[in-house]
Amino acid sequence: MRGKNIVLAEDNSVLSLVLKFKLEKEGCKIFIAQNGKEAIELINKYQPDLILTDVMMEFVSGLELISYVRNELKKQTPILVFSSSGQEEMILNAFKLGANDFMSKPLIPNELVVRVKMLLLKI
């Protein structure tokens, strides 16, 4: 995981900082977006190895973000989606659009690190 760039799109600043700390300990470089619009800017700027995104965000949703990466950018960058809604339809839509993994909130940071490692190994 050393040297991998990750864009984290999450509007909860406390959660963002916890995840940033955990993933930086593993040697990753984390770019935090407070909303989907910022996430798109960071993805275009840094070409990340992995994208972590909440489903519910301002301006551009996590689902729209997945669609943008897969359909506009034509990238197969691994995408892990998380949501507190737990709505089955939203989860299925995320996978249909091209998400690689899903986690329900509240997130378990150590589980997220393991899932990130697994996704990065598949690159």
Secondary structure, DSSP 8 states (H G I E B T S, - for coil): -TT-EEEEE-S-HHHHHHHHHHHHHTT-EEEEESSHHHHHHHHHHH--SEEEEESS-SSS-HHHHHHIIIIIS-----EEEEESS--HHHHHHHHHHT--EEEESS--HHHHHHHHHHHHHT-
